[in-house]
Amino acid sequence: MDQICNHITEITEIKTAVEHVCEECKKVDGWWVHLRTCQTCGATLCCDSSPSQHMTKHFHQTGHPVASSAEPGEKWLWCYADESFVTYD
């Protein structure tokens, strides 16, 4: 069984999207495919399938390693730093 990285195991409460919009795309009238929520600061940004890939840019700019899916019904976490993925209930 694969081990879950420390960045994910340190999360005690899942942050969820306040609005179902990419905060950065909204500023420039952009569009997105799927949304992710940063588990450090709570920012909700677009995924890598979106043109601007704001969540990955956020990780590189801030070092905030873990994002969750902000899509309804999806319950998973991704650690950019360790490339670790985990689902949760």
Backbone atoms as SQL, in Angstrom:
CREATE TABLE atoms (id INTEGER PRIMARY KEY, chain TEXT, resi INTEGER, resn TEXT, atom TEXT, x REAL, y REAL, z REAL);
INSERT INTO atoms VALUES
  (1, 'A', 1, 'MET', 'N', 0.846, -1.188, 0.000),
  (2, 'A', 1, 'MET', 'CA', 0.000, 0.000, 0.000),
  (3, 'A', 1, 'MET', 'C', 0.886, 1.244, 0.000),
  (4, 'A', 2, 'ASP', 'N', 0.570, 2.205, -0.863),
  (5, 'A', 2, 'ASP', 'CA', 1.340, 3.443, -0.931),
  (6, 'A', 2, 'ASP', 'C', 1.078, 4.293, 0.302),
  (7, 'A', 3, 'GLN', 'N', 2.120, 5.003, 0.721),
  (8, 'A', 3, 'GLN', 'CA', 1.962, 5.892, 1.858),
  (9, 'A', 3, 'GLN', 'C', 1.430, 7.235, 1.394),
  (10, 'A', 4, 'ILE', 'N', 0.627, 7.867, 2.226),
  (11, 'A', 4, 'ILE', 'CA', 0.118, 9.202, 1.948),
  (12, 'A', 4, 'ILE', 'C', 1.160, 10.202, 2.448),
  (13, 'A', 5, 'CYS', 'N', 1.430, 11.241, 1.678),
  (14, 'A', 5, 'CYS', 'CA', 2.466, 12.205, 2.045),
  (15, 'A', 5, 'CYS', 'C', 2.086, 12.986, 3.307),
  (16, 'A', 6, 'ASN', 'N', 3.086, 13.556, 3.936),
  (17, 'A', 6, 'ASN', 'CA', 2.880, 14.329, 5.175),
  (18, 'A', 6, 'ASN', 'C', 2.009, 15.557, 4.952),
  (19, 'A', 7, 'HIS', 'N', 2.110, 16.190, 3.774),
  (20, 'A', 7, 'HIS', 'CA', 1.285, 17.378, 3.523),
  (21, 'A', 7, 'HIS', 'C', -0.197, 17.037, 3.627),
  (22, 'A', 8, 'ILE', 'N', -0.579, 15.884, 3.108),
  (23, 'A', 8, 'ILE', 'CA', -1.985, 15.467, 3.158),
  (24, 'A', 8, 'ILE', 'C', -2.358, 14.974, 4.546),
  (25, 'A', 9, 'THR', 'N', -1.509, 14.192, 5.188),
  (26, 'A', 9, 'THR', 'CA', -1.859, 13.664, 6.517),
  (27, 'A', 9, 'THR', 'C', -1.976, 14.769, 7.560),
  (28, 'A', 10, 'GLU', 'N', -1.341, 15.910, 7.333),
  (29, 'A', 10, 'GLU', 'CA', -1.421, 17.027, 8.285),
  (30, 'A', 10, 'GLU', 'C', -2.744, 17.799, 8.192),
  (31, 'A', 11, 'ILE', 'N', -3.522, 17.563, 7.164),
  (32, 'A', 11, 'ILE', 'CA', -4.803, 18.262, 7.002),
  (33, 'A', 11, 'ILE', 'C', -5.829, 17.663, 7.958),
  (34, 'A', 12, 'THR', 'N', -6.424, 18.515, 8.777),
  (35, 'A', 12, 'THR', 'CA', -7.406, 18.047, 9.758),
  (36, 'A', 12, 'THR', 'C', -8.841, 18.423, 9.375),
  (37, 'A', 13, 'GLU', 'N', -8.989, 19.421, 8.500),
  (38, 'A', 13, 'GLU', 'CA', -10.315, 19.848, 8.063),
  (39, 'A', 13, 'GLU', 'C', -10.222, 20.274, 6.601),
  (40, 'A', 14, 'ILE', 'N', -11.114, 19.772, 5.774),
  (41, 'A', 14, 'ILE', 'CA', -11.100, 20.075, 4.342),
  (42, 'A', 14, 'ILE', 'C', -11.741, 21.440, 4.097),
  (43, 'A', 15, 'LYS', 'N', -10.982, 22.333, 3.464),
  (44, 'A', 15, 'LYS', 'CA', -11.528, 23.633, 3.059),
  (45, 'A', 15, 'LYS', 'C', -12.337, 23.426, 1.788),
  (46, 'A', 16, 'THR', 'N', -13.476, 24.093, 1.693),
  (47, 'A', 16, 'THR', 'CA', -14.338, 23.966, 0.516),
  (48, 'A', 16, 'THR', 'C', -14.505, 25.327, -0.156),
  (49, 'A', 17, 'ALA', 'N', -14.933, 25.309, -1.395),
  (50, 'A', 17, 'ALA', 'CA', -15.117, 26.537, -2.167),
  (51, 'A', 17, 'ALA', 'C', -16.239, 27.381, -1.578),
  (52, 'A', 18, 'VAL', 'N', -15.990, 28.685, -1.473),
  (53, 'A', 18, 'VAL', 'CA', -17.034, 29.614, -1.041),
  (54, 'A', 18, 'VAL', 'C', -17.974, 29.870, -2.213),
  (55, 'A', 19, 'GLU', 'N', -17.391, 30.113, -3.391),
  (56, 'A', 19, 'GLU', 'CA', -18.142, 30.271, -4.630),
  (57, 'A', 19, 'GLU', 'C', -17.616, 29.241, -5.618),
  (58, 'A', 20, 'HIS', 'N', -18.450, 28.805, -6.526),
  (59, 'A', 20, 'HIS', 'CA', -18.017, 27.831, -7.531),
  (60, 'A', 20, 'HIS', 'C', -17.516, 28.572, -8.772),
  (61, 'A', 21, 'VAL', 'N', -16.445, 29.365, -8.584),
  (62, 'A', 21, 'VAL', 'CA', -15.802, 30.120, -9.658),
  (63, 'A', 21, 'VAL', 'C', -14.297, 30.125, -9.416),
  (64, 'A', 22, 'CYS', 'N', -13.532, 30.255, -10.492),
  (65, 'A', 22, 'CYS', 'CA', -12.095, 30.458, -10.354),
  (66, 'A', 22, 'CYS', 'C', -11.885, 31.931, -10.022),
  (67, 'A', 23, 'GLU', 'N', -11.291, 32.204, -8.877),
  (68, 'A', 23, 'GLU', 'CA', -11.092, 33.579, -8.416),
  (69, 'A', 23, 'GLU', 'C', -10.280, 34.410, -9.401),
  (70, 'A', 24, 'GLU', 'N', -9.292, 33.798, -10.055),
  (71, 'A', 24, 'GLU', 'CA', -8.439, 34.525, -10.997),
  (72, 'A', 24, 'GLU', 'C', -9.096, 34.671, -12.367),
  (73, 'A', 25, 'CYS', 'N', -9.733, 33.626, -12.869),
  (74, 'A', 25, 'CYS', 'CA', -10.434, 33.721, -14.157),
  (75, 'A', 25, 'CYS', 'C', -11.530, 34.773, -14.094),
  (76, 'A', 26, 'LYS', 'N', -12.209, 34.844, -12.972),
  (77, 'A', 26, 'LYS', 'CA', -13.303, 35.799, -12.793),
  (78, 'A', 26, 'LYS', 'C', -12.805, 37.240, -12.983),
  (79, 'A', 27, 'LYS', 'N', -11.584, 37.515, -12.544),
  (80, 'A', 27, 'LYS', 'CA', -11.005, 38.864, -12.648),
  (81, 'A', 27, 'LYS', 'C', -10.768, 39.287, -14.098),
  (82, 'A', 28, 'VAL', 'N', -10.508, 38.317, -14.980),
  (83, 'A', 28, 'VAL', 'CA', -10.146, 38.642, -16.367),
  (84, 'A', 28, 'VAL', 'C', -11.155, 38.103, -17.379),
  (85, 'A', 29, 'ASP', 'N', -12.334, 37.735, -16.898),
  (86, 'A', 29, 'ASP', 'CA', -13.389, 37.196, -17.749),
  (87, 'A', 29, 'ASP', 'C', -12.924, 35.936, -18.480),
  (88, 'A', 30, 'GLY', 'N', -12.135, 35.110, -17.763),
  (89, 'A', 30, 'GLY', 'CA', -11.656, 33.854, -18.323),
  (90, 'A', 30, 'GLY', 'C', -12.655, 32.733, -18.077),
  (91, 'A', 31, 'TRP', 'N', -12.271, 31.534, -18.455),
  (92, 'A', 31, 'TRP', 'CA', -13.148, 30.374, -18.249),
  (93, 'A', 31, 'TRP', 'C', -12.318, 29.206, -17.742),
  (94, 'A', 32, 'TRP', 'N', -13.016, 28.228, -17.170),
  (95, 'A', 32, 'TRP', 'CA', -12.340, 27.083, -16.568),
  (96, 'A', 32, 'TRP', 'C', -13.112, 25.809, -16.857),
  (97, 'A', 33, 'VAL', 'N', -12.420, 24.685, -16.656),
  (98, 'A', 33, 'VAL', 'CA', -13.024, 23.368, -16.853),
  (99, 'A', 33, 'VAL', 'C', -13.475, 22.804, -15.512),
  (100, 'A', 34, 'HIS', 'N', -12.550, 22.713, -14.562),
  (101, 'A', 34, 'HIS', 'CA', -12.848, 22.217, -13.212),
  (102, 'A', 34, 'HIS', 'C', -12.155, 23.113, -12.196),
  (103, 'A', 35, 'LEU', 'N', -12.617, 23.047, -10.963),
  (104, 'A', 35, 'LEU', 'CA', -12.072, 23.894, -9.903),
  (105, 'A', 35, 'LEU', 'C', -11.411, 23.079, -8.804),
  (106, 'A', 36, 'ARG', 'N', -10.431, 23.685, -8.164),
  (107, 'A', 36, 'ARG', 'CA', -9.694, 23.097, -7.044),
  (108, 'A', 36, 'ARG', 'C', -9.644, 24.128, -5.919),
  (109, 'A', 37, 'THR', 'N', -9.618, 23.652, -4.668),
  (110, 'A', 37, 'THR', 'CA', -9.528, 24.554, -3.528),
  (111, 'A', 37, 'THR', 'C', -8.234, 24.285, -2.775),
  (112, 'A', 38, 'CYS', 'N', -7.453, 25.337, -2.570),
  (113, 'A', 38, 'CYS', 'CA', -6.191, 25.234, -1.840),
  (114, 'A', 38, 'CYS', 'C', -6.481, 24.906, -0.382),
  (115, 'A', 39, 'GLN', 'N', -5.799, 23.918, 0.148),
  (116, 'A', 39, 'GLN', 'CA', -6.031, 23.499, 1.524),
  (117, 'A', 39, 'GLN', 'C', -5.198, 24.294, 2.522),
  (118, 'A', 40, 'THR', 'N', -4.380, 25.216, 2.054),
  (119, 'A', 40, 'THR', 'CA', -3.646, 26.109, 2.952),
  (120, 'A', 40, 'THR', 'C', -4.416, 27.404, 3.162),
  (121, 'A', 41, 'CYS', 'N', -4.823, 28.047, 2.057),
  (122, 'A', 41, 'CYS', 'CA', -5.443, 29.370, 2.172),
  (123, 'A', 41, 'CYS', 'C', -6.908, 29.426, 1.765),
  (124, 'A', 42, 'GLY', 'N', -7.428, 28.365, 1.145),
  (125, 'A', 42, 'GLY', 'CA', -8.838, 28.327, 0.764),
  (126, 'A', 42, 'GLY', 'C', -9.150, 28.932, -0.595),
  (127, 'A', 43, 'ALA', 'N', -8.144, 29.373, -1.349),
  (128, 'A', 43, 'ALA', 'CA', -8.397, 29.933, -2.682),
  (129, 'A', 43, 'ALA', 'C', -8.981, 28.853, -3.587),
  (130, 'A', 44, 'THR', 'N', -9.973, 29.227, -4.391),
  (131, 'A', 44, 'THR', 'CA', -10.553, 28.309, -5.362),
  (132, 'A', 44, 'THR', 'C', -10.136, 28.775, -6.745),
  (133, 'A', 45, 'LEU', 'N', -9.435, 27.877, -7.458),
  (134, 'A', 45, 'LEU', 'CA', -8.833, 28.218, -8.741),
  (135, 'A', 45, 'LEU', 'C', -9.014, 27.077, -9.729),
  (136, 'A', 46, 'CYS', 'N', -8.715, 27.345, -10.996),
  (137, 'A', 46, 'CYS', 'CA', -8.960, 26.361, -12.052),
  (138, 'A', 46, 'CYS', 'C', -7.860, 25.307, -12.146),
  (139, 'A', 47, 'CYS', 'N', -8.239, 24.174, -12.728),
  (140, 'A', 47, 'CYS', 'CA', -7.382, 22.989, -12.849),
  (141, 'A', 47, 'CYS', 'C', -6.456, 23.073, -14.061),
  (142, 'A', 48, 'ASP', 'N', -5.625, 22.055, -14.230),
  (143, 'A', 48, 'ASP', 'CA', -4.681, 22.014, -15.345),
  (144, 'A', 48, 'ASP', 'C', -5.344, 21.774, -16.695),
  (145, 'A', 49, 'SER', 'N', -6.585, 21.326, -16.723),
  (146, 'A', 49, 'SER', 'CA', -7.305, 21.188, -17.992),
  (147, 'A', 49, 'SER', 'C', -7.872, 22.523, -18.452),
  (148, 'A', 50, 'SER', 'N', -7.833, 23.521, -17.594),
  (149, 'A', 50, 'SER', 'CA', -8.315, 24.865, -17.912),
  (150, 'A', 50, 'SER', 'C', -7.205, 25.658, -18.588),
  (151, 'A', 51, 'PRO', 'N', -7.549, 26.634, -19.424),
  (152, 'A', 51, 'PRO', 'CA', -6.527, 27.378, -20.159),
  (153, 'A', 51, 'PRO', 'C', -5.462, 28.045, -19.277),
  (154, 'A', 52, 'SER', 'N', -5.855, 28.589, -18.143),
  (155, 'A', 52, 'SER', 'CA', -4.900, 29.355, -17.327),
  (156, 'A', 52, 'SER', 'C', -4.214, 28.559, -16.222),
  (157, 'A', 53, 'GLN', 'N', -4.712, 27.388, -15.894),
  (158, 'A', 53, 'GLN', 'CA', -4.091, 26.508, -14.897),
  (159, 'A', 53, 'GLN', 'C', -3.705, 27.270, -13.614),
  (160, 'A', 54, 'HIS', 'N', -4.666, 28.024, -13.079),
  (161, 'A', 54, 'HIS', 'CA', -4.378, 28.886, -11.936),
  (162, 'A', 54, 'HIS', 'C', -3.966, 28.144, -10.667),
  (163, 'A', 55, 'MET', 'N', -4.503, 26.945, -10.402),
  (164, 'A', 55, 'MET', 'CA', -4.127, 26.267, -9.151),
  (165, 'A', 55, 'MET', 'C', -2.658, 25.835, -9.179),
  (166, 'A', 56, 'THR', 'N', -2.186, 25.341, -10.312),
  (167, 'A', 56, 'THR', 'CA', -0.769, 24.972, -10.403),
  (168, 'A', 56, 'THR', 'C', 0.108, 26.212, -10.266),
  (169, 'A', 57, 'LYS', 'N', -0.285, 27.307, -10.890),
  (170, 'A', 57, 'LYS', 'CA', 0.462, 28.566, -10.750),
  (171, 'A', 57, 'LYS', 'C', 0.476, 29.007, -9.292),
  (172, 'A', 58, 'HIS', 'N', -0.653, 28.849, -8.610),
  (173, 'A', 58, 'HIS', 'CA', -0.761, 29.201, -7.190),
  (174, 'A', 58, 'HIS', 'C', 0.246, 28.390, -6.366),
  (175, 'A', 59, 'PHE', 'N', 0.329, 27.094, -6.638),
  (176, 'A', 59, 'PHE', 'CA', 1.300, 26.253, -5.931),
  (177, 'A', 59, 'PHE', 'C', 2.723, 26.765, -6.158),
  (178, 'A', 60, 'HIS', 'N', 3.078, 27.060, -7.396),
  (179, 'A', 60, 'HIS', 'CA', 4.443, 27.514, -7.691),
  (180, 'A', 60, 'HIS', 'C', 4.744, 28.875, -7.073),
  (181, 'A', 61, 'GLN', 'N', 3.740, 29.743, -6.988),
  (182, 'A', 61, 'GLN', 'CA', 3.942, 31.078, -6.413),
  (183, 'A', 61, 'GLN', 'C', 3.970, 31.068, -4.891),
  (184, 'A', 62, 'THR', 'N', 3.170, 30.205, -4.268),
  (185, 'A', 62, 'THR', 'CA', 3.003, 30.257, -2.808),
  (186, 'A', 62, 'THR', 'C', 3.653, 29.096, -2.068),
  (187, 'A', 63, 'GLY', 'N', 3.824, 27.974, -2.758),
  (188, 'A', 63, 'GLY', 'CA', 4.312, 26.774, -2.094),
  (189, 'A', 63, 'GLY', 'C', 3.223, 26.015, -1.352),
  (190, 'A', 64, 'HIS', 'N', 1.980, 26.445, -1.473),
  (191, 'A', 64, 'HIS', 'CA', 0.864, 25.737, -0.828),
  (192, 'A', 64, 'HIS', 'C', 0.696, 24.403, -1.558),
  (193, 'A', 65, 'PRO', 'N', 0.955, 23.276, -0.891),
  (194, 'A', 65, 'PRO', 'CA', 1.096, 22.009, -1.613),
  (195, 'A', 65, 'PRO', 'C', -0.180, 21.244, -1.948),
  (196, 'A', 66, 'VAL', 'N', -1.251, 21.382, -1.161),
  (197, 'A', 66, 'VAL', 'CA', -2.396, 20.476, -1.330),
  (198, 'A', 66, 'VAL', 'C', -3.647, 21.223, -1.798),
  (199, 'A', 67, 'ALA', 'N', -4.305, 20.617, -2.791),
  (200, 'A', 67, 'ALA', 'CA', -5.579, 21.131, -3.285),
  (201, 'A', 67, 'ALA', 'C', -6.601, 20.001, -3.246),
  (202, 'A', 68, 'SER', 'N', -7.851, 20.393, -3.073),
  (203, 'A', 68, 'SER', 'CA', -8.940, 19.422, -3.154),
  (204, 'A', 68, 'SER', 'C', -9.771, 19.744, -4.379),
  (205, 'A', 69, 'SER', 'N', -10.532, 18.780, -4.840),
  (206, 'A', 69, 'SER', 'CA', -11.483, 19.062, -5.909),
  (207, 'A', 69, 'SER', 'C', -12.596, 19.931, -5.327),
  (208, 'A', 70, 'ALA', 'N', -12.990, 20.936, -6.089),
  (209, 'A', 70, 'ALA', 'CA', -14.125, 21.769, -5.686),
  (210, 'A', 70, 'ALA', 'C', -15.370, 21.378, -6.476),
  (211, 'A', 71, 'GLU', 'N', -15.284, 20.248, -7.182),
  (212, 'A', 71, 'GLU', 'CA', -16.405, 19.784, -7.991),
  (213, 'A', 71, 'GLU', 'C', -17.386, 18.996, -7.123),
  (214, 'A', 72, 'PRO', 'N', -18.690, 19.225, -7.302),
  (215, 'A', 72, 'PRO', 'CA', -19.696, 18.497, -6.517),
  (216, 'A', 72, 'PRO', 'C', -19.525, 16.983, -6.663),
  (217, 'A', 73, 'GLY', 'N', -19.555, 16.299, -5.540),
  (218, 'A', 73, 'GLY', 'CA', -19.479, 14.845, -5.527),
  (219, 'A', 73, 'GLY', 'C', -18.072, 14.274, -5.570),
  (220, 'A', 74, 'GLU', 'N', -17.067, 15.100, -5.833),
  (221, 'A', 74, 'GLU', 'CA', -15.683, 14.619, -5.862),
  (222, 'A', 74, 'GLU', 'C', -15.031, 14.870, -4.516),
  (223, 'A', 75, 'LYS', 'N', -14.430, 13.827, -3.946),
  (224, 'A', 75, 'LYS', 'CA', -13.793, 13.945, -2.632),
  (225, 'A', 75, 'LYS', 'C', -12.385, 13.389, -2.722),
  (226, 'A', 76, 'TRP', 'N', -11.456, 14.250, -3.136),
  (227, 'A', 76, 'TRP', 'CA', -10.071, 13.829, -3.222),
  (228, 'A', 76, 'TRP', 'C', -9.141, 15.006, -2.968),
  (229, 'A', 77, 'LEU', 'N', -7.910, 14.674, -2.633),
  (230, 'A', 77, 'LEU', 'CA', -6.850, 15.650, -2.392),
  (231, 'A', 77, 'LEU', 'C', -5.659, 15.318, -3.277),
  (232, 'A', 78, 'TRP', 'N', -4.965, 16.343, -3.744),
  (233, 'A', 78, 'TRP', 'CA', -3.759, 16.182, -4.545),
  (234, 'A', 78, 'TRP', 'C', -2.662, 17.042, -3.934),
  (235, 'A', 79, 'CYS', 'N', -1.498, 16.444, -3.736),
  (236, 'A', 79, 'CYS', 'CA', -0.340, 17.186, -3.252),
  (237, 'A', 79, 'CYS', 'C', 0.575, 17.454, -4.437),
  (238, 'A', 80, 'TYR', 'N', 0.733, 18.718, -4.783),
  (239, 'A', 80, 'TYR', 'CA', 1.614, 19.099, -5.885),
  (240, 'A', 80, 'TYR', 'C', 3.066, 18.793, -5.555),
  (241, 'A', 81, 'ALA', 'N', 3.467, 19.020, -4.332),
  (242, 'A', 81, 'ALA', 'CA', 4.868, 18.835, -3.943),
  (243, 'A', 81, 'ALA', 'C', 5.315, 17.379, -4.053),
  (244, 'A', 82, 'ASP', 'N', 4.466, 16.461, -3.627),
  (245, 'A', 82, 'ASP', 'CA', 4.831, 15.046, -3.592),
  (246, 'A', 82, 'ASP', 'C', 4.133, 14.212, -4.657),
  (247, 'A', 83, 'GLU', 'N', 3.294, 14.863, -5.488),
  (248, 'A', 83, 'GLU', 'CA', 2.496, 14.163, -6.494),
  (249, 'A', 83, 'GLU', 'C', 1.754, 12.976, -5.869),
  (250, 'A', 84, 'SER', 'N', 1.072, 13.274, -4.776),
  (251, 'A', 84, 'SER', 'CA', 0.337, 12.264, -4.007),
  (252, 'A', 84, 'SER', 'C', -1.156, 12.539, -4.128),
  (253, 'A', 85, 'PHE', 'N', -1.939, 11.495, -4.314),
  (254, 'A', 85, 'PHE', 'CA', -3.394, 11.591, -4.512),
  (255, 'A', 85, 'PHE', 'C', -4.089, 10.690, -3.502),
  (256, 'A', 86, 'VAL', 'N', -5.165, 11.189, -2.906),
  (257, 'A', 86, 'VAL', 'CA', -5.931, 10.371, -1.975),
  (258, 'A', 86, 'VAL', 'C', -7.404, 10.766, -2.050),
  (259, 'A', 87, 'THR', 'N', -8.270, 9.769, -1.958),
  (260, 'A', 87, 'THR', 'CA', -9.701, 10.037, -1.854),
  (261, 'A', 87, 'THR', 'C', -10.085, 9.986, -0.373),
  (262, 'A', 88, 'TYR', 'N', -11.208, 10.602, -0.033),
  (263, 'A', 88, 'TYR', 'CA', -11.682, 10.584, 1.353),
  (264, 'A', 88, 'TYR', 'C', -13.199, 10.512, 1.365),
  (265, 'A', 89, 'ASP', 'N', -13.753, 10.200, 2.531),
  (266, 'A', 89, 'ASP', 'CA', -15.219, 10.145, 2.703),
  (267, 'A', 89, 'ASP', 'C', -15.738, 11.390, 3.348);
